[in-house]
Amino acid sequence: MWSVGVITYILLSGLSPFMGDDDNETISNVCAGEWDFDTEDNFFDDVSQMAKNFITELLKMNPKDRNTVEQSLTHDWTQKAPRLEMKKLKTDNLKKFLARRRWAKTGNALRALTKLGSLSLKKAK
């Protein structure tokens, strides 16, 4: 159910709830359960309290404290939220998020190649 909370957050804002400035900070945020709705561009200003509560109930650190599937399906946001016309997904934010991940993966690959190169040089000596 935690994943549903993460995906809902991403779909409503185009951002990751745990995104840090680098991979280490992101991992640290995930492990500590540190996230909020305060984004620099106020992406949650138009999101209802019911939707925010839905996400909050799913992103609790302790799985025993999270909403279950049944609770999520009967949550006010899934049951009582007015059906609005479809909004366009905030793809600009998602593109930035994905580009950042690509750069991080490239950096990780370069670090791995450097490490392998130094290991092979040590072996050759």
N, CA, C and O atoms as a Tinker XYZ file with bonds, in Angstrom:
   500  protein
     1  N      0.823000   -1.196000    0.000000    73     2
     2  CA     0.000000    0.000000    0.000000    64     1     3
     3  C      0.870000    1.263000    0.000000    63     2     4     5
     4  O      0.461000    2.319000   -0.483000    81     3
     5  N      2.084000    1.123000    0.558000    73     3     6
     6  CA     3.005000    2.252000    0.560000    64     5     7
     7  C      3.256000    2.716000   -0.875000    63     6     8     9
     8  O      3.282000    3.916000   -1.146000    81     7
     9  N      3.440000    1.770000   -1.787000    73     7    10
    10  CA     3.689000    2.101000   -3.201000    64     9    11
    11  C      2.525000    2.876000   -3.801000    63    10    12    13
    12  O      2.734000    3.780000   -4.611000    81    11
    13  N      1.305000    2.530000   -3.413000    73    11    14
    14  CA     0.124000    3.243000   -3.914000    64    13    15
    15  C      0.189000    4.707000   -3.464000    63    14    16    17
    16  O     -0.154000    5.611000   -4.226000    81    15
    17  N      0.626000    4.931000   -2.236000    73    15    18
    18  CA     0.784000    6.300000   -1.744000    64    17    19
    19  C      1.828000    7.071000   -2.535000    63    18    20    21
    20  O      1.620000    8.233000   -2.883000    81    19
    21  N      2.958000    6.417000   -2.819000    73    19    22
    22  CA     4.023000    7.059000   -3.599000    64    21    23
    23  C      3.520000    7.390000   -5.001000    63    22    24    25
    24  O      3.718000    8.502000   -5.490000    81    23
    25  N      2.874000    6.427000   -5.640000    73    23    26
    26  CA     2.375000    6.632000   -7.008000    64    25    27
    27  C      1.309000    7.726000   -7.038000    63    26    28    29
    28  O      1.291000    8.548000   -7.954000    81    27
    29  N      0.428000    7.740000   -6.049000    73    27    30
    30  CA    -0.610000    8.778000   -5.989000    64    29    31
    31  C      0.032000   10.157000   -5.850000    63    30    32    33
    32  O     -0.377000   11.107000   -6.518000    81    31
    33  N      1.032000   10.260000   -4.986000    73    31    34
    34  CA     1.756000   11.523000   -4.805000    64    33    35
    35  C      2.351000   11.971000   -6.139000    63    34    36    37
    36  O      2.223000   13.133000   -6.523000    81    35
    37  N      3.002000   11.040000   -6.843000    73    35    38
    38  CA     3.629000   11.365000   -8.129000    64    37    39
    39  C      2.585000   11.779000   -9.155000    63    38    40    41
    40  O      2.785000   12.749000   -9.886000    81    39
    41  N      1.471000   11.052000   -9.216000    73    39    42
    42  CA     0.438000   11.378000  -10.203000    64    41    43
    43  C     -0.207000   12.738000   -9.949000    63    42    44    45
    44  O     -0.569000   13.441000  -10.892000    81    43
    45  N     -0.349000   13.108000   -8.681000    73    43    46
    46  CA    -0.984000   14.389000   -8.364000    64    45    47
    47  C     -0.036000   15.583000   -8.478000    63    46    48    49
    48  O     -0.484000   16.717000   -8.649000    81    47
    49  N      1.270000   15.334000   -8.385000    73    47    50
    50  CA     2.213000   16.457000   -8.392000    64    49    51
    51  C      3.260000   16.393000   -9.499000    63    50    52    53
    52  O      3.811000   17.420000   -9.895000    81    51
    53  N      3.533000   15.194000   -9.998000    73    51    54
    54  CA     4.623000   15.036000  -10.959000    64    53    55
    55  C      5.975000   14.965000  -10.286000    63    54    56    57
    56  O      7.005000   14.992000  -10.959000    81    55
    57  N      5.988000   14.873000   -8.957000    73    55    58
    58  CA     7.228000   14.823000   -8.183000    64    57    59
    59  C      7.262000   13.575000   -7.320000    63    58    60    61
    60  O      6.220000   12.994000   -7.014000    81    59
    61  N      8.455000   13.164000   -6.930000    73    59    62
    62  CA     8.599000   12.070000   -5.976000    64    61    63
    63  C      8.476000   12.636000   -4.566000    63    62    64    65
    64  O      9.025000   13.702000   -4.286000    81    63
    65  N      7.766000   11.944000   -3.670000    73    63    66
    66  CA     7.628000   12.472000   -2.311000    64    65    67
    67  C      8.947000   12.492000   -1.542000    63    66    68    69
    68  O      9.101000   13.272000   -0.603000    81    67
    69  N      9.892000   11.649000   -1.927000    73    67    70
    70  CA    11.131000   11.510000   -1.167000    64    69    71
    71  C     12.346000   12.103000   -1.868000    63    70    72    73
    72  O     13.467000   11.957000   -1.382000    81    71
    73  N     12.145000   12.770000   -3.000000    73    71    74
    74  CA    13.269000   13.228000   -3.804000    64    73    75
    75  C     14.194000   14.158000   -3.030000    63    74    76    77
    76  O     13.771000   15.162000   -2.458000    81    75
    77  N     15.467000   13.788000   -3.035000    73    75    78
    78  CA    16.492000   14.631000   -2.432000    64    77    79
    79  C     17.350000   15.247000   -3.515000    63    78    80    81
    80  O     17.062000   15.112000   -4.704000    81    79
    81  N     18.398000   15.921000   -3.100000    73    79    82
    82  CA    19.304000   16.552000   -4.057000    64    81    83
    83  C     20.190000   15.532000   -4.763000    63    82    84    85
    84  O     20.723000   15.802000   -5.839000    81    83
    85  N     20.347000   14.353000   -4.149000    73    83    86
    86  CA    21.121000   13.280000   -4.769000    64    85    87
    87  C     20.550000   11.945000   -4.290000    63    86    88    89
    88  O     19.627000   11.913000   -3.476000    81    87
    89  N     21.110000   10.840000   -4.805000    73    87    90
    90  CA    20.596000    9.514000   -4.447000    64    89    91
    91  C     20.681000    9.246000   -2.951000    63    90    92    93
    92  O     19.754000    8.686000   -2.365000    81    91
    93  N     21.792000    9.643000   -2.330000    73    91    94
    94  CA    21.954000    9.390000   -0.894000    64    93    95
    95  C     20.889000   10.105000   -0.070000    63    94    96    97
    96  O     20.341000    9.538000    0.876000    81    95
    97  N     20.602000   11.344000   -0.433000    73    95    98
    98  CA    19.573000   12.093000    0.296000    64    97    99
    99  C     18.191000   11.486000    0.061000    63    98   100   101
   100  O     17.371000   11.423000    0.977000    81    99
   101  N     17.937000   11.042000   -1.165000    73    99   102
   102  CA    16.653000   10.403000   -1.470000    64   101   103
   103  C     16.489000    9.131000   -0.649000    63   102   104   105
   104  O     15.435000    8.904000   -0.054000    81   103
   105  N     17.523000    8.305000   -0.615000    73   103   106
   106  CA    17.471000    7.059000    0.163000    64   105   107
   107  C     17.289000    7.369000    1.639000    63   106   108   109
   108  O     16.528000    6.696000    2.334000    81   107
   109  N     17.985000    8.384000    2.112000    73   107   110
   110  CA    17.847000    8.797000    3.506000    64   109   111
   111  C     16.413000    9.241000    3.807000    63   110   112   113
   112  O     15.861000    8.902000    4.854000    81   111
   113  N     15.815000    9.995000    2.889000    73   111   114
   114  CA    14.426000   10.441000    3.063000    64   113   115
   115  C     13.466000    9.258000    3.107000    63   114   116   117
   116  O     12.538000    9.235000    3.916000    81   115
   117  N     13.690000    8.271000    2.233000    73   115   118
   118  CA    12.830000    7.080000    2.219000    64   117   119
   119  C     12.963000    6.334000    3.541000    63   118   120   121
   120  O     11.962000    5.987000    4.167000    81   119
   121  N     14.202000    6.089000    3.963000    73   119   122
   122  CA    14.439000    5.328000    5.199000    64   121   123
   123  C     13.882000    6.028000    6.432000    63   122   124   125
   124  O     13.415000    5.375000    7.366000    81   123
   125  N     13.933000    7.352000    6.434000    73   123   126
   126  CA    13.434000    8.119000    7.577000    64   125   127
   127  C     11.947000    8.439000    7.450000    63   126   128   129
   128  O     11.327000    8.927000    8.395000    81   127
   129  N     11.382000    8.160000    6.278000    73   127   130
   130  CA     9.977000    8.487000    6.055000    64   129   131
   131  C      9.743000    9.987000    6.007000    63   130   132   133
   132  O      8.679000   10.467000    6.397000    81   131
   133  N     10.743000   10.731000    5.525000    73   131   134
   134  CA    10.641000   12.191000    5.480000    64   133   135
   135  C     10.093000   12.655000    4.139000    63   134   136   137
   136  O     10.718000   12.471000    3.095000    81   135
   137  N      8.926000   13.252000    4.190000    73   135   138
   138  CA     8.272000   13.797000    3.003000    64   137   139
   139  C      7.231000   14.800000    3.481000    63   138   140   141
   140  O      6.855000   14.805000    4.653000    81   139
   141  N      6.774000   15.639000    2.578000    73   139   142
   142  CA     5.688000   16.561000    2.915000    64   141   143
   143  C      5.028000   17.055000    1.634000    63   142   144   145
   144  O      5.425000   16.686000    0.529000    81   143
   145  N      4.032000   17.882000    1.801000    73   143   146
   146  CA     3.304000   18.436000    0.659000    64   145   147
   147  C      3.802000   19.833000    0.285000    63   146   148   149
   148  O      3.253000   20.459000   -0.622000    81   147
   149  N      4.824000   20.323000    0.965000    73   147   150
   150  CA     5.365000   21.655000    0.684000    64   149   151
   151  C      6.391000   21.558000   -0.434000    63   150   152   153
   152  O      7.568000   21.291000   -0.189000    81   151
   153  N      5.941000   21.775000   -1.653000    73   151   154
   154  CA     6.843000   21.752000   -2.799000    64   153   155
   155  C      7.179000   23.186000   -3.181000    63   154   156   157
   156  O      6.409000   24.106000   -2.905000    81   155
   157  N      8.322000   23.370000   -3.813000    73   155   158
   158  CA     8.764000   24.736000   -4.128000    64   157   159
   159  C      7.798000   25.479000   -5.044000    63   158   160   161
   160  O      7.710000   26.705000   -4.982000    81   159
   161  N      7.081000   24.764000   -5.883000    73   159   162
   162  CA     6.128000   25.415000   -6.790000    64   161   163
   163  C      4.680000   25.240000   -6.349000    63   162   164   165
   164  O      3.759000   25.465000   -7.136000    81   163
   165  N      4.473000   24.838000   -5.093000    73   163   166
   166  CA     3.129000   24.699000   -4.515000    64   165   167
   167  C      2.220000   23.795000   -5.348000    63   166   168   169
   168  O      1.072000   24.146000   -5.621000    81   167
   169  N      2.730000   22.642000   -5.746000    73   167   170
   170  CA     1.968000   21.737000   -6.595000    64   169   171
   171  C      0.754000   21.131000   -5.899000    63   170   172   173
   172  O     -0.129000   20.587000   -6.562000    81   171
   173  N      0.699000   21.219000   -4.582000    73   171   174
   174  CA    -0.429000   20.634000   -3.868000    64   173   175
   175  C     -1.482000   21.665000   -3.470000    63   174   176   177
   176  O     -2.420000   21.339000   -2.742000    81   175
   177  N     -1.341000   22.891000   -3.933000    73   175   178
   178  CA    -2.335000   23.919000   -3.608000    64   177   179
   179  C     -3.727000   23.552000   -4.116000    63   178   180   181
   180  O     -4.724000   23.864000   -3.465000    81   179
   181  N     -3.803000   22.901000   -5.258000    73   179   182
   182  CA    -5.095000   22.532000   -5.852000    64   181   183
   183  C     -5.550000   21.127000   -5.472000    63   182   184   185
   184  O     -6.579000   20.656000   -5.956000    81   183
   185  N     -4.793000   20.459000   -4.614000    73   183   186
   186  CA    -5.129000   19.086000   -4.220000    64   185   187
   187  C     -5.951000   19.131000   -2.938000    63   186   188   189
   188  O     -5.604000   19.839000   -1.992000    81   187
   189  N     -7.032000   18.377000   -2.914000    73   187   190
   190  CA    -7.948000   18.398000   -1.767000    64   189   191
   191  C     -7.312000   17.802000   -0.511000    63   190   192   193
   192  O     -6.369000   17.014000   -0.580000    81   191
   193  N     -7.857000   18.202000    0.632000    73   191   194
   194  CA    -7.420000   17.634000    1.908000    64   193   195
   195  C     -7.684000   16.131000    1.942000    63   194   196   197
   196  O     -6.910000   15.372000    2.525000    81   195
   197  N     -8.789000   15.701000    1.309000    73   195   198
   198  CA    -9.091000   14.262000    1.271000    64   197   199
   199  C     -7.981000   13.503000    0.556000    63   198   200   201
   200  O     -7.561000   12.440000    1.012000    81   199
   201  N     -7.502000   14.043000   -0.564000    73   199   202
   202  CA    -6.431000   13.389000   -1.322000    64   201   203
   203  C     -5.142000   13.371000   -0.507000    63   202   204   205
   204  O     -4.431000   12.367000   -0.481000    81   203
   205  N     -4.848000   14.485000    0.155000    73   203   206
   206  CA    -3.643000   14.554000    0.985000    64   205   207
   207  C     -3.728000   13.557000    2.137000    63   206   208   209
   208  O     -2.740000   12.907000    2.478000    81   207
   209  N     -4.907000   13.441000    2.730000    73   207   210
   210  CA    -5.097000   12.483000    3.812000    64   209   211
   211  C     -4.921000   11.055000    3.307000    63   210   212   213
   212  O     -4.321000   10.225000    3.989000    81   211
   213  N     -5.440000   10.766000    2.120000    73   211   214
   214  CA    -5.293000    9.445000    1.502000    64   213   215
   215  C     -3.810000    9.086000    1.388000    63   214   216   217
   216  O     -3.400000    7.986000    1.759000    81   215
   217  N     -3.017000   10.016000    0.876000    73   215   218
   218  CA    -1.578000    9.788000    0.722000    64   217   219
   219  C     -0.912000    9.624000    2.084000    63   218   220   221
   220  O     -0.107000    8.714000    2.283000    81   219
   221  N     -1.249000   10.505000    3.014000    73   219   222
   222  CA    -0.657000   10.460000    4.351000    64   221   223
   223  C     -0.898000    9.116000    5.023000    63   222   224   225
   224  O     -0.003000    8.568000    5.667000    81   223
   225  N     -2.109000    8.587000    4.871000    73   223   226
   226  CA    -2.446000    7.301000    5.487000    64   225   227
   227  C     -1.670000    6.138000    4.864000    63   226   228   229
   228  O     -1.504000    5.095000    5.496000    81   227
   229  N     -1.201000    6.310000    3.640000    73   227   230
   230  CA    -0.467000    5.241000    2.959000    64   229   231
   231  C      1.046000    5.358000    3.117000    63   230   232   233
   232  O      1.755000    4.363000    2.969000    81   231
   233  N      1.548000    6.542000    3.413000    73   231   234
   234  CA     2.995000    6.729000    3.512000    64   233   235
   235  C      3.509000    6.664000    4.947000    63   234   236   237
   236  O      4.594000    7.166000    5.241000    81   235
   237  N      2.750000    6.060000    5.822000    73   235   238
   238  CA     3.208000    5.883000    7.199000    64   237   239
   239  C      4.320000    4.838000    7.215000    63   238   240   241
   240  O      4.254000    3.834000    6.506000    81   239
   241  N      5.340000    5.086000    8.032000    73   239   242
   242  CA     6.514000    4.206000    8.077000    64   241   243
   243  C      6.164000    2.784000    8.507000    63   242   244   245
   244  O      6.603000    1.817000    7.884000    81   243
   245  N      5.388000    2.660000    9.555000    73   243   246
   246  CA     5.042000    1.342000   10.077000    64   245   247
   247  C      3.883000    0.764000    9.269000    63   246   248   249
   248  O      2.798000    1.344000    9.246000    81   247
   249  N      4.102000   -0.377000    8.603000    73   247   250
   250  CA     3.036000   -0.980000    7.795000    64   249   251
   251  C      1.748000   -1.234000    8.581000    63   250   252   253
   252  O      0.658000   -1.202000    8.011000    81   251
   253  N      1.869000   -1.484000    9.873000    73   251   254
   254  CA     0.677000   -1.738000   10.690000    64   253   255
   255  C     -0.176000   -0.483000   10.852000    63   254   256   257
   256  O     -1.376000   -0.565000   11.114000    81   255
   257  N      0.461000    0.680000   10.694000    73   255   258
   258  CA    -0.258000    1.952000   10.836000    64   257   259
   259  C     -0.881000    2.431000    9.532000    63   258   260   261
   260  O     -1.728000    3.324000    9.540000    81   259
   261  N     -0.465000    1.842000    8.409000    73   259   262
   262  CA    -0.966000    2.263000    7.091000    64   261   263
   263  C     -2.380000    1.759000    6.853000    63   262   264   265
   264  O     -2.806000    0.757000    7.426000    81   263
   265  N     -3.097000    2.473000    5.998000    73   263   266
   266  CA    -4.406000    1.984000    5.571000    64   265   267
   267  C     -4.241000    0.684000    4.798000    63   266   268   269
   268  O     -3.269000    0.496000    4.066000    81   267
   269  N     -5.196000   -0.194000    4.972000    73   267   270
   270  CA    -5.224000   -1.446000    4.219000    64   269   271
   271  C     -5.881000   -1.195000    2.867000    63   270   272   273
   272  O     -6.345000   -0.088000    2.591000    81   271
   273  N     -5.918000   -2.220000    2.032000    73   271   274
   274  CA    -6.601000   -2.110000    0.742000    64   273   275
   275  C     -8.060000   -1.736000    0.977000    63   274   276   277
   276  O     -8.591000   -0.835000    0.327000    81   275
   277  N     -8.700000   -2.431000    1.908000    73   275   278
   278  CA   -10.116000   -2.181000    2.184000    64   277   279
   279  C    -10.340000   -0.748000    2.669000    63   278   280   281
   280  O    -11.272000   -0.075000    2.229000    81   279
   281  N     -9.480000   -0.288000    3.578000    73   279   282
   282  CA    -9.612000    1.081000    4.088000    64   281   283
   283  C     -9.384000    2.104000    2.974000    63   282   284   285
   284  O    -10.046000    3.140000    2.924000    81   283
   285  N     -8.448000    1.803000    2.092000    73   283   286
   286  CA    -8.165000    2.720000    0.983000    64   285   287
   287  C     -9.331000    2.784000    0.007000    63   286   288   289
   288  O     -9.662000    3.854000   -0.504000    81   287
   289  N     -9.947000    1.648000   -0.248000    73   287   290
   290  CA   -11.083000    1.619000   -1.175000    64   289   291
   291  C    -12.313000    2.310000   -0.608000    63   290   292   293
   292  O    -13.170000    2.770000   -1.363000    81   291
   293  N    -12.409000    2.387000    0.708000    73   291   294
   294  CA   -13.554000    3.052000    1.334000    64   293   295
   295  C    -13.193000    4.442000    1.873000    63   294   296   297
   296  O    -14.017000    5.089000    2.519000    81   295
   297  N    -11.982000    4.895000    1.612000    73   295   298
   298  CA   -11.536000    6.221000    2.056000    64   297   299
   299  C    -12.415000    7.294000    1.403000    63   298   300   301
   300  O    -12.900000    7.113000    0.286000    81   299
   301  N    -12.612000    8.397000    2.102000    73   299   302
   302  CA   -13.434000    9.501000    1.579000    64   301   303
   303  C    -12.995000    9.946000    0.188000    63   302   304   305
   304  O    -13.831000   10.244000   -0.665000    81   303
   305  N    -11.678000    9.990000   -0.040000    73   303   306
   306  CA   -11.193000   10.477000   -1.333000    64   305   307
   307  C    -11.608000    9.557000   -2.468000    63   306   308   309
   308  O    -11.941000   10.029000   -3.556000    81   307
   309  N    -11.594000    8.248000   -2.231000    73   307   310
   310  CA   -11.973000    7.314000   -3.297000    64   309   311
   311  C    -13.484000    7.178000   -3.419000    63   310   312   313
   312  O    -13.983000    6.741000   -4.456000    81   311
   313  N    -14.217000    7.545000   -2.375000    73   311   314
   314  CA   -15.667000    7.378000   -2.392000    64   313   315
   315  C    -16.444000    8.675000   -2.624000    63   314   316   317
   316  O    -17.411000    8.700000   -3.385000    81   315
   317  N    -16.013000    9.749000   -1.962000    73   315   318
   318  CA   -16.824000   10.967000   -1.941000    64   317   319
   319  C    -16.270000   12.118000   -2.766000    63   318   320   321
   320  O    -16.956000   13.118000   -2.980000    81   319
   321  N    -15.051000   11.986000   -3.224000    73   319   322
   322  CA   -14.462000   13.092000   -3.983000    64   321   323
   323  C    -15.288000   13.344000   -5.235000    63   322   324   325
   324  O    -15.659000   12.404000   -5.938000    81   323
   325  N    -15.573000   14.598000   -5.511000    73   323   326
   326  CA   -16.351000   14.895000   -6.724000    64   325   327
   327  C    -15.566000   14.480000   -7.964000    63   326   328   329
   328  O    -14.343000   14.610000   -8.022000    81   327
   329  N    -16.284000   13.991000   -8.927000    73   327   330
   330  CA   -15.653000   13.589000  -10.187000    64   329   331
   331  C    -15.427000   14.847000  -11.012000    63   330   332   333
   332  O    -16.374000   15.476000  -11.485000    81   331
   333  N    -14.201000   15.191000  -11.171000    73   331   334
   334  CA   -13.851000   16.390000  -11.922000    64   333   335
   335  C    -13.424000   16.002000  -13.323000    63   334   336   337
   336  O    -13.096000   14.848000  -13.600000    81   335
   337  N    -13.436000   16.980000  -14.185000    73   335   338
   338  CA   -12.945000   16.682000  -15.525000    64   337   339
   339  C    -11.456000   16.354000  -15.426000    63   338   340   341
   340  O    -10.754000   16.815000  -14.526000    81   339
   341  N    -11.012000   15.565000  -16.357000    73   339   342
   342  CA    -9.632000   15.106000  -16.346000    64   341   343
   343  C     -8.679000   16.292000  -16.432000    63   342   344   345
   344  O     -8.855000   17.191000  -17.256000    81   343
   345  N     -7.675000   16.278000  -15.572000    73   343   346
   346  CA    -6.632000   17.291000  -15.637000    64   345   347
   347  C     -5.432000   16.680000  -16.337000    63   346   348   349
   348  O     -5.178000   15.479000  -16.247000    81   347
   349  N     -4.721000   17.514000  -17.020000    73   347   350
   350  CA    -3.524000   17.055000  -17.697000    64   349   351
   351  C     -2.455000   16.735000  -16.653000    63   350   352   353
   352  O     -2.225000   17.514000  -15.728000    81   351
   353  N     -1.813000   15.595000  -16.809000    73   351   354
   354  CA    -0.733000   15.195000  -15.915000    64   353   355
   355  C      0.396000   16.214000  -16.023000    63   354   356   357
   356  O      0.736000   16.659000  -17.120000    81   355
   357  N      0.963000   16.575000  -14.904000    73   355   358
   358  CA     2.036000   17.567000  -14.894000    64   357   359
   359  C      3.323000   16.921000  -15.397000    63   358   360   361
   360  O      4.201000   16.556000  -14.615000    81   359
   361  N      3.413000   16.791000  -16.704000    73   359   362
   362  CA     4.523000   16.055000  -17.304000    64   361   363
   363  C      5.851000   16.789000  -17.207000    63   362   364   365
   364  O      6.903000   16.149000  -17.215000    81   363
   365  N      5.834000   18.104000  -17.117000    73   363   366
   366  CA     7.103000   18.834000  -17.014000    64   365   367
   367  C      7.873000   18.404000  -15.770000    63   366   368   369
   368  O      9.080000   18.169000  -15.827000    81   367
   369  N      7.169000   18.304000  -14.650000    73   367   370
   370  CA     7.822000   17.880000  -13.412000    64   369   371
   371  C      8.303000   16.442000  -13.518000    63   370   372   373
   372  O      9.393000   16.106000  -13.054000    81   371
   373  N      7.487000   15.597000  -14.130000    73   371   374
   374  CA     7.859000   14.198000  -14.289000    64   373   375
   375  C      9.086000   14.072000  -15.184000    63   374   376   377
   376  O      9.965000   13.252000  -14.919000    81   375
   377  N      9.152000   14.876000  -16.241000    73   375   378
   378  CA    10.316000   14.853000  -17.137000    64   377   379
   379  C     11.579000   15.261000  -16.384000    63   378   380   381
   380  O     12.632000   14.648000  -16.559000    81   379
   381  N     11.478000   16.293000  -15.548000    73   379   382
   382  CA    12.633000   16.732000  -14.754000    64   381   383
   383  C     13.074000   15.627000  -13.800000    63   382   384   385
   384  O     14.265000   15.361000  -13.641000    81   383
   385  N     12.088000   14.989000  -13.166000    73   383   386
   386  CA    12.371000   13.899000  -12.235000    64   385   387
   387  C     13.093000   12.762000  -12.946000    63   386   388   389
   388  O     14.086000   12.243000  -12.437000    81   387
   389  N     12.599000   12.372000  -14.122000    73   387   390
   390  CA    13.210000   11.274000  -14.876000    64   389   391
   391  C     14.595000   11.656000  -15.400000    63   390   392   393
   392  O     15.506000   10.827000  -15.404000    81   391
   393  N     14.757000   12.893000  -15.838000    73   391   394
   394  CA    16.070000   13.341000  -16.314000    64   393   395
   395  C     17.088000   13.309000  -15.184000    63   394   396   397
   396  O     18.239000   12.920000  -15.381000    81   395
   397  N     16.658000   13.718000  -14.013000    73   395   398
   398  CA    17.537000   13.697000  -12.844000    64   397   399
   399  C     17.966000   12.278000  -12.504000    63   398   400   401
   400  O     19.119000   12.034000  -12.146000    81   399
   401  N     17.025000   11.343000  -12.619000    73   399   402
   402  CA    17.349000    9.935000  -12.352000    64   401   403
   403  C     18.334000    9.404000  -13.385000    63   402   404   405
   404  O     19.243000    8.646000  -13.047000    81   403
   405  N     18.153000    9.802000  -14.651000    73   403   406
   406  CA    19.078000    9.348000  -15.700000    64   405   407
   407  C     20.492000    9.839000  -15.425000    63   406   408   409
   408  O     21.451000    9.080000  -15.560000    81   407
   409  N     20.626000   11.105000  -15.041000    73   407   410
   410  CA    21.944000   11.646000  -14.725000    64   409   411
   411  C     22.550000   10.921000  -13.530000    63   410   412   413
   412  O     23.749000   10.642000  -13.514000    81   411
   413  N     21.737000   10.620000  -12.544000    73   411   414
   414  CA    22.235000    9.905000  -11.368000    64   413   415
   415  C     22.728000    8.519000  -11.765000    63   414   416   417
   416  O     23.772000    8.073000  -11.288000    81   415
   417  N     21.987000    7.833000  -12.635000    73   415   418
   418  CA    22.406000    6.503000  -13.087000    64   417   419
   419  C     23.703000    6.587000  -13.878000    63   418   420   421
   420  O     24.569000    5.722000  -13.746000    81   419
   421  N     23.842000    7.620000  -14.696000    73   419   422
   422  CA    25.074000    7.806000  -15.461000    64   421   423
   423  C     26.251000    8.011000  -14.513000    63   422   424   425
   424  O     27.318000    7.430000  -14.706000    81   423
   425  N     26.055000    8.828000  -13.504000    73   423   426
   426  CA    27.102000    9.054000  -12.500000    64   425   427
   427  C     27.476000    7.773000  -11.785000    63   426   428   429
   428  O     28.657000    7.511000  -11.556000    81   427
   429  N     26.479000    6.971000  -11.428000    73   427   430
   430  CA    26.748000    5.692000  -10.763000    64   429   431
   431  C     27.530000    4.761000  -11.674000    63   430   432   433
   432  O     28.448000    4.077000  -11.220000    81   431
   433  N     27.180000    4.727000  -12.951000    73   431   434
   434  CA    27.885000    3.870000  -13.909000    64   433   435
   435  C     29.339000    4.314000  -14.047000    63   434   436   437
   436  O     30.240000    3.477000  -14.091000    81   435
   437  N     29.572000    5.620000  -14.116000    73   435   438
   438  CA    30.944000    6.130000  -14.223000    64   437   439
   439  C     31.759000    5.796000  -12.978000    63   438   440   441
   440  O     32.928000    5.424000  -13.082000    81   439
   441  N     31.150000    5.926000  -11.804000    73   439   442
   442  CA    31.851000    5.573000  -10.566000    64   441   443
   443  C     32.185000    4.089000  -10.541000    63   442   444   445
   444  O     33.267000    3.703000  -10.100000    81   443
   445  N     31.261000    3.254000  -11.012000    73   443   446
   446  CA    31.508000    1.810000  -11.045000    64   445   447
   447  C     32.642000    1.480000  -12.010000    63   446   448   449
   448  O     33.498000    0.650000  -11.701000    81   447
   449  N     32.654000    2.123000  -13.174000    73   447   450
   450  CA    33.730000    1.885000  -14.144000    64   449   451
   451  C     35.079000    2.330000  -13.588000    63   450   452   453
   452  O     36.085000    1.644000  -13.777000    81   451
   453  N     35.106000    3.457000  -12.915000    73   451   454
   454  CA    36.343000    3.943000  -12.302000    64   453   455
   455  C     36.841000    2.956000  -11.257000    63   454   456   457
   456  O     38.033000    2.654000  -11.194000    81   455
   457  N     35.933000    2.463000  -10.450000    73   455   458
   458  CA    36.286000    1.496000   -9.401000    64   457   459
   459  C     36.819000    0.210000  -10.026000    63   458   460   461
   460  O     37.829000   -0.329000   -9.573000    81   459
   461  N     36.141000   -0.285000  -11.068000    73   459   462
   462  CA    36.605000   -1.496000  -11.748000    64   461   463
   463  C     37.979000   -1.279000  -12.361000    63   462   464   465
   464  O     38.839000   -2.158000  -12.307000    81   463
   465  N     38.181000   -0.100000  -12.944000    73   463   466
   466  CA    39.482000    0.214000  -13.535000    64   465   467
   467  C     40.581000    0.216000  -12.494000    63   466   468   469
   468  O     41.663000   -0.317000  -12.738000    81   467
   469  N     40.323000    0.805000  -11.342000    73   467   470
   470  CA    41.342000    0.844000  -10.287000    64   469   471
   471  C     41.590000   -0.545000   -9.716000    63   470   472   473
   472  O     42.720000   -0.868000   -9.350000    81   471
   473  N     40.557000   -1.366000   -9.634000    73   471   474
   474  CA    40.739000   -2.741000   -9.155000    64   473   475
   475  C     41.570000   -3.558000  -10.129000    63   474   476   477
   476  O     42.420000   -4.345000   -9.713000    81   475
   477  N     41.330000   -3.375000  -11.428000    73   475   478
   478  CA    42.087000   -4.143000  -12.417000    64   477   479
   479  C     43.549000   -3.694000  -12.448000    63   478   480   481
   480  O     44.435000   -4.511000  -12.697000    81   479
   481  N     43.816000   -2.398000  -12.199000    73   479   482
   482  CA    45.194000   -1.915000  -12.132000    64   481   483
   483  C     45.914000   -2.504000  -10.924000    63   482   484   485
   484  O     47.085000   -2.872000  -11.015000    81   483
   485  N     45.220000   -2.595000   -9.799000    73   483   486
   486  CA    45.813000   -3.184000   -8.593000    64   485   487
   487  C     46.139000   -4.651000   -8.826000    63   486   488   489
   488  O     47.177000   -5.138000   -8.379000    81   487
   489  N     45.250000   -5.359000   -9.526000    73   487   490
   490  CA    45.457000   -6.776000   -9.808000    64   489   491
   491  C     46.648000   -6.982000  -10.735000    63   490   492   493
   492  O     47.404000   -7.943000  -10.586000    81   491
   493  N     46.810000   -6.071000  -11.694000    73   491   494
   494  CA    47.886000   -6.189000  -12.675000    64   493   495
   495  C     49.253000   -5.986000  -12.024000    63   494   496   497
   496  O     50.252000   -6.513000  -12.513000    81   495
   497  N     49.306000   -5.238000  -10.938000    73   495   498
   498  CA    50.588000   -4.979000  -10.254000    64   497   499
   499  C     50.949000   -6.186000   -9.497000    63   498   500
   500  O     51.988000   -6.214000   -8.838000    81   499
